[in-house]
Amino acid sequence: IPSYSMTWMFFQQLKNLFFSVFGRPGTSIENTILGSIASAGVCCIMMPIDTIKTRIVTQPMGPKVYHGIWDCFIKILRTEGLGSFYKALPARLLSVVPMM
């Protein structure tokens, strides 16, 4: 749900920017493109958060691998690199962008 509100906020900001640059509101197609850009931007922000949440929730029983959000973030970043937060980005974009 936070991602929907963030998408809506980004979309409204992009519409305002469009109006200030072109001096007119966007057409339906232009607004669809702006909405898709907003969705893609929010995906890029939310993917690391979702990755961390999933890793913490699905860690095996017994000794914990991750001891909180920051610990999880640092361990993933050090062992797997920044790209590991975005492994599923192409699939996520294909599922989210057309919805807007």
Number of C-alpha atoms within 10 A of each C-alpha: 6 9 13 11 11 18 22 17 14 19 23 16 14 17 19 16 13 17 13 11 9 10 10 11 14 16 9 9 9 13 18 17 17 21 23 20 18 22 24 22 17 21 23 15 13 16 18 19 14 13 18 19 15 11 16 18 9 8 12 10 7 6 8 10 14 18 10 12 13 11 14 18 19 13 13 19 14 10 9 11 11 13 12 15 20 16 13 12 17 11 9 15 17 11 10 14 18 13 11 17
